Amino acid sequence: MKQLIMMVYMVLLGTAAFAQQEKKYIHKGNELYKQGKYTEAEASYRSSVEKAKSSVAGNFNLGDALYKQKKFDNAAQKFTEIAGSSENKQVKAQAYHNLGNSLLEAKKLEESIAAYKKSLLNNPKDDQTRYNLAYAQEKLKQQQQQNKNDKNKDKNKDKKDQQNKDQQDKDKKNQNNKDQKDKDKQDQDKKDQDKKDQQNGQQPQPNQLSKEDAERMLEALKNEEKNTQDKLKNKKAKGVKGRIVKDW
């Protein structure tokens, strides 16, 4: 019986010692938290949780330290654990409230709204939670409107790009048709001119004489004509000189 009493005493003593260590780490963490030393505070709160895993204060304050370091996913996980394990409505309400804040900072608006609503179910009189809920709902509305505007903008851009492409294809087709018509007209004009030249007894001249070539040809013709005239004169003179006079 005495041994049993001694064992119970030792267990109670050990539990009290752990409780004292847990409180010591929590107190130290609170001091560091006030000084803005959130990383050191996190380490101290983790030490308190190691001593008492179910410590509400240790876990709650650990979640707050994580939130202050912008470790929003880790903080959300910690507040989710607290809200799910606690039977105290006040604790659940605070845990869901902080969960909503962590999710809001992580841009998870729909999830944060759900967390705020759960907080209000456990504490309907919390005006701060009600305000945060309204804020998150408004942010979600703005986000959805922005997404809609962006979608419409992309849709309009795609439509405009397609219209520009269609217009470019049309312009290219029209230009090709115009070029072909111009070529056909040039070919037809050439055929008509060749036919007209043939009817006039002329052969189409593939090459035109230059002015210099024409002058040289004209000069050559003049010289040839002069030579011919000179020859004719010479023949006349010889004929007169050798004329036979009739002897009457």
Backbone bond lengths (Angstrom), bond angles and torsions (degrees), N, CA, C in turn:
res aa  C-N    CA-C-N  psi(-1)  N-CA   C-N-CA  omega(-1)  CA-C   N-CA-C  phi
1 M - - - 1.477 - - 1.529 109.92 -
2 K 1.332 114.48 -40.58 1.450 118.30 179.58 1.523 110.79 -66.82
3 Q 1.360 113.98 -38.78 1.464 118.18 178.38 1.526 111.15 -62.21
4 L 1.334 116.46 -40.94 1.463 121.20 179.34 1.524 109.98 -62.47
5 I 1.314 116.60 -44.23 1.465 120.93 179.05 1.525 110.57 -61.90
6 M 1.343 115.43 -39.38 1.459 120.00 179.99 1.539 110.79 -65.27
7 M 1.339 116.78 -41.06 1.461 121.02 -179.49 1.524 111.21 -65.14
8 V 1.331 115.99 -42.51 1.461 120.84 177.94 1.526 109.56 -62.04
9 Y 1.302 115.66 -40.19 1.458 120.42 -179.96 1.530 111.28 -63.11
10 M 1.340 115.32 -42.39 1.462 120.73 -179.26 1.541 110.75 -65.36
11 V 1.333 116.26 -41.11 1.468 120.35 179.09 1.523 110.13 -62.50
12 L 1.328 115.76 -46.36 1.459 120.10 179.67 1.524 111.03 -63.05
13 L 1.324 116.07 -37.88 1.451 120.85 -180.00 1.527 110.43 -66.19
14 G 1.352 114.72 -42.68 1.471 119.52 179.17 1.517 111.14 -64.74
15 T 1.326 116.72 -40.34 1.459 121.19 -179.96 1.525 110.11 -64.32
16 A 1.310 115.46 -41.43 1.465 119.96 179.06 1.519 110.73 -64.96
17 A 1.353 116.34 -35.65 1.464 120.65 -179.77 1.528 110.05 -67.49
18 F 1.343 115.88 -43.44 1.470 120.15 177.48 1.519 110.86 -62.40
19 A 1.343 115.27 -40.38 1.459 119.87 -179.99 1.519 110.77 -63.98
20 Q 1.315 115.99 -38.61 1.457 119.97 178.70 1.537 111.14 -65.81
21 Q 1.349 116.14 -40.97 1.466 120.36 178.76 1.528 111.08 -66.24
22 E 1.343 115.09 -40.68 1.463 119.53 178.48 1.522 110.00 -59.50
23 K 1.313 117.32 -48.50 1.461 121.89 -179.24 1.528 110.94 -63.26
24 K 1.344 115.88 -36.18 1.455 119.64 -179.72 1.535 110.41 -63.44
25 Y 1.334 116.62 -44.25 1.472 120.87 179.90 1.537 111.05 -67.95
26 I 1.336 114.64 -37.20 1.470 117.85 178.16 1.522 110.47 -65.89
27 H 1.329 115.79 -43.62 1.464 120.26 179.43 1.536 110.36 -61.69
28 K 1.343 115.79 -43.36 1.459 120.19 179.34 1.534 110.20 -63.52
29 G 1.337 115.42 -42.64 1.459 120.31 179.25 1.520 111.85 -62.10
30 N 1.345 115.86 -38.62 1.467 120.11 179.13 1.524 111.66 -63.89
31 E 1.333 116.62 -39.07 1.458 120.67 179.38 1.539 110.53 -65.89
32 L 1.333 115.51 -43.17 1.466 120.22 178.88 1.529 110.57 -65.88
33 Y 1.314 115.96 -37.46 1.473 121.75 179.50 1.529 110.49 -61.60
34 K 1.349 115.53 -43.64 1.461 120.69 179.79 1.525 111.48 -62.89
35 Q 1.348 115.98 -31.47 1.458 120.90 -179.49 1.538 112.45 -82.97
36 G 1.315 115.83 -0.39 1.465 120.13 -179.18 1.516 113.42 79.56
37 K 1.316 117.00 12.24 1.468 121.16 178.83 1.534 108.37 -92.06
38 Y 1.299 115.05 74.07 1.465 120.64 -169.80 1.531 112.74 -71.80
39 T 1.325 117.99 -31.74 1.463 120.10 178.18 1.529 110.58 -66.29
40 E 1.364 115.66 -45.66 1.469 119.34 178.01 1.526 111.14 -66.42
41 A 1.315 116.19 -35.86 1.463 120.02 178.58 1.518 109.99 -64.71
42 E 1.338 116.37 -41.00 1.479 120.20 177.89 1.523 110.30 -57.86
43 A 1.337 116.07 -45.59 1.469 120.16 -179.21 1.529 110.85 -61.20
44 S 1.322 117.04 -40.28 1.466 120.60 -179.49 1.528 110.91 -68.34
45 Y 1.329 116.80 -40.83 1.464 119.77 178.81 1.527 110.78 -66.02
46 R 1.340 116.27 -36.73 1.470 118.85 177.62 1.537 110.75 -63.33
47 S 1.319 114.90 -37.27 1.468 118.77 177.83 1.530 110.45 -63.81
48 S 1.328 116.83 -38.78 1.469 120.12 179.70 1.522 110.73 -66.31
49 V 1.348 115.66 -37.79 1.475 120.48 -179.27 1.530 110.13 -68.68
50 E 1.348 116.36 -34.45 1.459 119.41 176.80 1.526 111.11 -62.11
51 K 1.315 115.93 -32.47 1.465 120.14 179.18 1.525 111.90 -78.97
52 A 1.349 115.58 -30.84 1.484 119.66 -179.60 1.526 107.35 -147.75
53 K 1.351 116.27 93.04 1.462 121.75 -173.79 1.523 113.10 -60.37
54 S 1.322 116.78 -29.35 1.465 119.76 -177.56 1.530 112.64 -92.71
55 S 1.315 116.35 9.80 1.465 120.62 -178.60 1.524 109.93 -62.77
56 V 1.316 116.26 116.92 1.467 120.55 179.76 1.517 109.96 -67.29
57 A 1.335 116.03 -45.77 1.463 120.00 -178.05 1.526 111.12 -63.60
58 G 1.346 116.24 -44.59 1.459 120.58 -179.00 1.534 111.72 -62.05
59 N 1.315 117.12 -47.68 1.473 121.52 -178.99 1.527 111.79 -68.33
60 F 1.340 115.50 -40.98 1.464 119.50 -178.87 1.530 110.58 -64.17
61 N 1.328 115.57 -45.81 1.459 119.50 -178.73 1.533 111.51 -69.35
62 L 1.337 115.98 -30.47 1.459 120.06 175.75 1.534 109.84 -64.06
63 G 1.328 115.89 -42.11 1.464 120.39 176.82 1.520 111.82 -61.10
64 D 1.343 116.20 -40.54 1.467 120.15 178.68 1.529 111.22 -64.21
65 A 1.346 116.95 -41.00 1.471 121.04 179.94 1.538 110.70 -64.59
66 L 1.307 115.96 -39.87 1.471 119.92 177.06 1.532 110.48 -63.96
67 Y 1.324 117.03 -41.22 1.468 122.23 179.62 1.533 110.33 -61.44
68 K 1.345 116.33 -43.09 1.456 120.34 -178.76 1.528 111.99 -64.86
69 Q 1.326 117.33 -25.48 1.464 121.62 177.92 1.533 111.83 -89.42
70 K 1.333 114.63 8.08 1.471 121.40 -179.41 1.529 113.02 64.35
71 K 1.333 115.34 24.01 1.472 119.97 173.03 1.528 107.53 -89.44
72 F 1.322 114.68 68.11 1.461 120.58 -168.54 1.534 113.20 -66.05
73 D 1.305 117.14 -35.82 1.474 119.41 179.24 1.524 110.71 -67.30
74 N 1.333 116.21 -42.29 1.476 120.04 178.70 1.527 110.99 -66.45
75 A 1.339 115.36 -39.95 1.465 119.44 178.79 1.527 110.10 -64.69
76 A 1.329 116.59 -41.87 1.467 120.61 179.90 1.522 110.76 -61.64
77 Q 1.323 116.23 -40.42 1.462 120.30 178.74 1.533 111.08 -63.12
78 K 1.325 116.39 -41.76 1.468 120.39 -179.37 1.526 111.13 -66.27
79 F 1.351 118.15 -43.93 1.469 120.42 179.66 1.530 111.90 -68.88
80 T 1.324 116.31 -30.81 1.475 119.72 175.62 1.528 110.02 -64.16
81 E 1.339 116.71 -41.90 1.473 121.22 179.03 1.528 110.31 -62.83
82 I 1.327 116.48 -43.68 1.472 120.35 -178.62 1.525 110.17 -64.32
83 A 1.343 116.75 -46.99 1.468 120.62 -178.40 1.517 111.45 -62.81
84 G 1.324 116.46 -35.45 1.466 119.82 -178.27 1.516 114.02 -77.60
85 S 1.327 117.09 -25.43 1.471 119.85 -175.26 1.528 113.65 -97.73
86 S 1.313 117.90 -21.94 1.465 120.54 -175.94 1.538 111.60 -84.15
87 E 1.314 114.77 145.32 1.463 120.97 176.30 1.526 110.58 -102.22
88 N 1.325 115.57 -7.75 1.459 121.19 -178.55 1.526 110.11 -82.52
89 K 1.315 117.10 120.11 1.461 121.35 -176.82 1.522 112.51 -60.39
90 Q 1.317 117.04 -37.59 1.455 120.59 180.00 1.525 110.92 -65.29
91 V 1.339 114.85 -42.91 1.468 119.41 178.35 1.521 110.20 -65.26
92 K 1.332 117.05 -43.20 1.463 121.08 179.50 1.530 111.27 -61.77
93 A 1.347 114.74 -41.53 1.461 119.27 -179.71 1.528 110.58 -62.41
94 Q 1.350 116.97 -44.86 1.461 120.62 179.87 1.533 111.15 -66.89
95 A 1.333 116.28 -39.58 1.464 120.26 -179.60 1.536 110.20 -64.57
96 Y 1.337 117.77 -43.77 1.466 121.04 179.07 1.536 111.01 -67.32
97 H 1.330 115.79 -35.00 1.462 119.69 177.17 1.536 110.35 -61.33
98 N 1.355 115.56 -49.48 1.462 119.57 179.73 1.533 111.62 -67.68
99 L 1.328 116.40 -32.35 1.459 120.16 174.99 1.529 110.13 -62.19
100 G 1.349 115.10 -43.14 1.464 119.46 177.57 1.518 111.90 -60.58
101 N 1.342 116.88 -40.59 1.467 121.05 178.53 1.526 111.40 -63.40
102 S 1.341 116.15 -42.85 1.472 120.43 -178.93 1.527 110.55 -64.49
103 L 1.318 116.46 -42.28 1.465 120.75 179.97 1.526 111.57 -68.94
104 L 1.350 114.85 -34.65 1.467 119.43 178.32 1.528 110.46 -64.08
105 E 1.334 116.15 -43.20 1.461 120.43 178.72 1.522 111.53 -66.86
106 A 1.327 116.71 -28.89 1.466 121.02 178.76 1.527 112.03 -84.15
107 K 1.337 116.64 7.34 1.473 123.46 178.85 1.530 112.98 66.19
108 K 1.328 116.30 21.77 1.460 120.56 176.90 1.537 107.76 -97.72
109 L 1.317 114.54 75.80 1.467 121.21 -168.57 1.521 112.97 -65.51
110 E 1.302 117.58 -45.86 1.472 119.52 -177.76 1.524 111.43 -63.29
111 E 1.346 116.61 -39.18 1.465 120.36 178.73 1.526 110.94 -69.67
112 S 1.328 116.66 -36.85 1.474 119.20 179.22 1.528 110.31 -66.20
113 I 1.327 117.24 -38.34 1.470 121.42 177.63 1.518 110.38 -61.11
114 A 1.331 116.03 -42.93 1.468 120.38 179.14 1.531 110.54 -62.65
115 A 1.343 117.78 -38.95 1.473 121.70 -179.57 1.526 110.50 -67.51
116 Y 1.327 117.42 -42.85 1.476 120.08 178.71 1.528 110.92 -62.28
117 K 1.315 117.19 -38.49 1.468 120.42 179.41 1.531 110.76 -64.58
118 K 1.338 117.08 -38.23 1.466 120.48 177.67 1.527 110.25 -67.66
119 S 1.327 115.70 -35.49 1.465 119.07 177.79 1.526 110.17 -63.14
120 L 1.334 116.17 -43.32 1.466 120.12 -179.89 1.529 112.58 -68.50
121 L 1.323 117.17 -27.96 1.466 119.53 175.81 1.525 110.41 -64.25
122 N 1.334 116.16 -33.50 1.456 120.36 -179.74 1.522 112.31 -89.00
123 N 1.340 116.90 -21.31 1.466 120.41 176.80 1.526 108.85 -149.32
124 P 1.320 117.26 82.46 1.477 122.09 -176.06 1.530 114.11 -62.83
125 K 1.323 118.47 -17.58 1.456 121.54 -175.91 1.525 113.59 -90.11
126 D 1.327 117.84 2.37 1.470 120.65 -175.96 1.534 109.37 -79.40
127 D 1.336 116.23 101.83 1.470 120.73 -178.76 1.527 112.63 -67.76
128 Q 1.332 116.96 -33.33 1.469 119.74 179.93 1.525 111.21 -63.72
129 T 1.326 115.54 -41.32 1.471 119.77 178.00 1.522 110.38 -66.64
130 R 1.334 115.44 -39.38 1.475 119.26 179.43 1.538 110.37 -63.83
131 Y 1.322 116.22 -39.07 1.471 120.48 177.99 1.534 110.61 -65.41
132 N 1.342 116.04 -45.57 1.467 119.90 -180.00 1.529 111.36 -62.48
133 L 1.329 115.52 -36.30 1.466 120.39 177.77 1.523 110.23 -62.39
134 A 1.333 116.53 -46.68 1.465 120.54 -179.56 1.537 110.33 -63.69
135 Y 1.338 115.65 -38.94 1.459 120.30 179.37 1.532 110.75 -63.38
136 A 1.337 116.13 -46.24 1.468 120.80 -179.64 1.530 110.73 -63.47
137 Q 1.317 116.95 -38.85 1.466 121.07 178.91 1.531 111.11 -64.60
138 E 1.335 116.35 -39.65 1.460 120.27 178.55 1.526 110.80 -67.38
139 K 1.344 116.61 -40.21 1.462 120.29 178.08 1.518 111.16 -64.02
140 L 1.326 116.08 -38.58 1.460 120.51 178.10 1.522 110.53 -64.71
141 K 1.338 115.92 -41.63 1.464 120.80 178.47 1.527 110.60 -61.17
142 Q 1.328 116.21 -43.83 1.470 120.59 178.81 1.525 111.05 -64.13
143 Q 1.324 115.66 -40.60 1.464 119.94 179.92 1.523 111.17 -63.82
144 Q 1.325 116.14 -43.61 1.460 120.21 179.57 1.526 110.95 -64.40
145 Q 1.349 116.46 -39.18 1.455 119.99 178.49 1.528 110.84 -66.56
146 Q 1.347 115.76 -39.91 1.462 120.10 178.41 1.526 111.07 -64.05
147 N 1.336 114.81 -41.84 1.470 119.12 178.41 1.523 110.72 -62.34
148 K 1.338 115.25 -39.30 1.467 120.27 178.88 1.529 110.35 -65.39
149 N 1.346 115.70 -43.58 1.467 119.99 179.09 1.525 111.14 -63.12
150 D 1.343 115.53 -42.53 1.464 119.91 179.73 1.525 110.64 -63.66
151 K 1.333 115.64 -39.88 1.466 120.10 179.54 1.517 110.56 -64.52
152 N 1.349 115.44 -44.01 1.470 119.37 179.00 1.529 110.61 -65.50
153 K 1.345 115.31 -38.24 1.463 119.92 179.25 1.518 110.74 -62.83
154 D 1.341 115.57 -44.55 1.465 119.67 178.75 1.521 110.57 -64.56
155 K 1.337 115.58 -39.23 1.460 120.23 -179.96 1.526 110.44 -64.60
156 N 1.340 115.83 -44.08 1.469 120.17 178.95 1.529 110.94 -65.41
157 K 1.327 116.07 -37.92 1.464 120.15 178.99 1.523 110.18 -64.11
158 D 1.337 116.05 -44.23 1.466 120.19 178.60 1.526 110.58 -61.49
159 K 1.332 115.00 -40.40 1.471 119.88 -179.83 1.523 110.43 -65.60
160 K 1.339 115.61 -43.50 1.463 120.11 -179.59 1.526 110.57 -65.75
161 D 1.340 116.21 -40.97 1.465 120.07 178.55 1.525 110.47 -61.52
162 Q 1.334 116.24 -40.58 1.461 120.35 179.54 1.530 110.64 -66.29
163 Q 1.346 115.79 -40.05 1.465 120.10 178.41 1.529 110.52 -63.51
164 N 1.339 115.92 -42.30 1.462 119.96 178.42 1.525 110.97 -62.86
165 K 1.326 115.76 -40.56 1.462 120.29 179.17 1.527 110.71 -65.23
166 D 1.327 115.38 -43.27 1.466 119.77 178.93 1.526 110.59 -62.13
167 Q 1.355 116.09 -41.50 1.462 119.95 -179.92 1.528 110.66 -65.71
168 Q 1.333 116.46 -41.02 1.456 120.46 178.52 1.523 110.86 -62.98
169 D 1.341 116.45 -41.96 1.463 120.35 178.02 1.521 110.50 -63.53
170 K 1.328 115.59 -40.41 1.464 120.11 179.43 1.523 110.91 -65.39
171 D 1.342 116.56 -45.16 1.457 120.65 179.20 1.527 111.05 -62.14
172 K 1.315 115.98 -40.50 1.457 119.91 179.34 1.527 111.11 -64.83
173 K 1.322 115.67 -41.94 1.460 120.66 178.80 1.527 110.49 -63.71
174 N 1.346 116.13 -43.59 1.466 120.44 179.08 1.522 111.01 -62.88
175 Q 1.339 116.23 -40.81 1.466 120.18 179.38 1.526 111.13 -65.22
176 N 1.332 115.75 -40.47 1.466 119.86 178.01 1.521 110.74 -63.62
177 N 1.334 115.94 -41.26 1.468 120.31 178.04 1.526 111.05 -63.73
178 K 1.340 115.61 -41.44 1.465 119.87 179.47 1.525 110.73 -64.53
179 D 1.331 116.13 -44.03 1.461 119.74 179.22 1.522 111.13 -61.31
180 Q 1.328 115.73 -40.30 1.466 119.94 -179.98 1.524 111.13 -66.81
181 K 1.336 116.15 -40.26 1.467 120.42 178.02 1.530 110.93 -63.95
182 D 1.350 115.71 -42.44 1.459 119.31 178.42 1.521 111.01 -62.26
183 K 1.313 116.21 -41.56 1.471 120.25 178.91 1.525 110.64 -65.09
184 D 1.337 116.12 -43.74 1.467 120.02 179.06 1.530 110.38 -61.72
185 K 1.323 116.96 -40.00 1.460 120.77 179.84 1.523 110.93 -65.59
186 Q 1.333 116.73 -42.57 1.454 120.35 178.25 1.520 111.07 -62.25
187 D 1.338 116.32 -42.37 1.465 120.05 178.46 1.522 110.93 -63.31
188 Q 1.333 116.44 -41.96 1.459 120.55 -179.38 1.531 111.08 -67.18
189 D 1.335 116.46 -41.08 1.468 120.06 177.93 1.519 110.77 -61.49
190 K 1.319 117.01 -39.26 1.461 120.35 179.04 1.521 110.81 -66.38
191 K 1.317 116.40 -42.18 1.465 120.40 178.10 1.523 110.74 -61.99
192 D 1.328 116.43 -43.01 1.468 120.67 179.77 1.516 110.83 -63.28
193 Q 1.342 116.78 -40.99 1.458 120.43 -179.77 1.523 111.32 -67.38
194 D 1.328 117.17 -41.00 1.463 120.88 177.88 1.524 111.03 -62.58
195 K 1.327 115.81 -41.58 1.465 120.59 179.20 1.519 110.60 -64.95
196 K 1.313 118.38 -39.87 1.457 122.92 179.63 1.524 110.50 -66.39
197 D 1.322 117.52 -40.81 1.457 121.48 178.80 1.519 111.22 -64.25
198 Q 1.337 117.15 -39.60 1.455 121.04 178.80 1.516 110.92 -65.22
199 Q 1.317 116.88 -40.12 1.467 120.71 178.74 1.522 111.20 -64.63
200 N 1.311 118.83 -31.86 1.463 123.22 179.81 1.518 112.01 -86.77
201 G 1.328 117.70 7.24 1.451 122.62 179.13 1.495 112.91 74.75
202 Q 1.259 117.80 20.23 1.444 122.23 -179.45 1.520 109.48 -111.81
203 Q 1.271 113.54 144.02 1.449 118.90 174.62 1.525 108.77 -94.58
204 P 1.228 116.03 138.86 1.471 117.44 178.74 1.512 110.74 -60.99
205 Q 1.310 114.98 131.52 1.460 120.62 -180.00 1.528 109.81 -92.40
206 P 1.324 114.24 113.64 1.471 115.95 -178.98 1.515 112.61 -67.96
207 N 1.371 114.23 -28.94 1.461 117.18 -177.49 1.521 109.60 -128.00
208 Q 1.287 119.23 141.45 1.453 124.76 177.80 1.520 109.46 -97.10
209 L 1.418 115.65 139.06 1.455 119.57 177.99 1.521 110.13 -70.68
210 S 1.307 113.68 145.00 1.456 117.47 174.13 1.521 109.28 -78.45
211 K 1.310 116.81 166.44 1.467 121.78 -179.61 1.526 110.44 -61.28
212 E 1.325 118.31 -40.22 1.456 122.86 -179.44 1.519 111.26 -64.87
213 D 1.366 115.72 -43.05 1.467 118.94 178.90 1.517 110.84 -63.66
214 A 1.343 116.96 -40.97 1.468 120.78 179.91 1.524 110.78 -62.71
215 E 1.352 117.27 -41.62 1.464 120.99 -179.79 1.525 111.08 -65.74
216 R 1.342 115.64 -40.60 1.469 118.49 178.20 1.524 111.76 -63.48
217 M 1.351 115.14 -41.74 1.474 118.75 179.03 1.514 110.48 -64.28
218 L 1.328 117.38 -40.97 1.464 121.72 179.56 1.527 110.58 -64.10
219 E 1.331 116.30 -41.56 1.470 121.05 178.86 1.526 110.80 -64.59
220 A 1.334 115.53 -39.16 1.467 119.62 178.56 1.521 111.32 -64.16
221 L 1.340 115.60 -40.50 1.468 119.79 178.55 1.519 110.59 -64.14
222 K 1.336 118.10 -40.13 1.458 121.98 178.74 1.524 110.90 -62.63
223 N 1.317 115.74 -44.72 1.461 120.42 179.97 1.511 111.22 -63.39
224 E 1.358 114.49 -41.22 1.467 118.59 179.23 1.523 110.62 -63.73
225 E 1.349 116.25 -41.24 1.461 120.40 179.54 1.531 110.18 -65.67
226 K 1.322 118.30 -39.55 1.455 122.76 179.50 1.516 110.38 -63.63
227 N 1.314 116.79 -42.71 1.467 121.35 178.78 1.518 110.39 -61.87
228 T 1.334 115.19 -41.30 1.465 119.67 179.88 1.517 110.29 -63.65
229 Q 1.337 117.18 -42.66 1.465 121.40 179.39 1.528 110.56 -63.99
230 D 1.289 116.36 -41.00 1.462 120.77 179.33 1.525 111.13 -61.88
231 K 1.318 116.50 -41.99 1.458 121.05 179.31 1.528 110.84 -62.73
232 L 1.321 115.81 -43.50 1.462 120.17 -179.90 1.519 110.56 -62.81
233 K 1.336 117.28 -41.31 1.478 120.67 178.52 1.510 110.76 -62.49
234 N 1.307 116.14 -42.98 1.460 120.47 -179.92 1.518 111.08 -61.86
235 K 1.303 115.90 -40.93 1.474 119.88 179.14 1.528 110.24 -63.27
236 K 1.314 117.99 -41.65 1.466 122.66 178.46 1.530 111.24 -61.26
237 A 1.245 116.26 -45.04 1.475 120.56 -178.70 1.509 110.87 -63.43
238 K 1.260 117.84 -43.70 1.461 122.11 179.08 1.529 109.82 -63.70
239 G 1.311 116.00 -38.90 1.476 119.11 179.81 1.527 112.32 -64.24
240 V 1.299 117.02 -40.30 1.491 122.74 179.55 1.523 109.28 -67.63
241 K 1.311 115.27 -43.58 1.469 120.43 -177.51 1.514 111.37 -64.15
242 G 1.288 119.07 -34.96 1.461 120.80 -176.24 1.528 113.24 -100.92
243 R 1.349 118.22 21.75 1.459 120.82 -176.91 1.530 109.98 -73.21
244 I 1.311 117.07 138.69 1.470 121.79 180.00 1.509 107.93 -93.55
245 V 1.351 117.06 127.51 1.454 122.91 179.33 1.520 108.24 -89.10
246 K 1.291 119.72 129.94 1.462 123.20 -177.06 1.541 109.97 -71.96
247 D 1.281 116.07 136.78 1.441 121.45 -179.78 1.503 108.02 -91.52
248 W 1.224 114.01 104.99 1.465 119.03 -179.27 1.516 108.02 -80.53
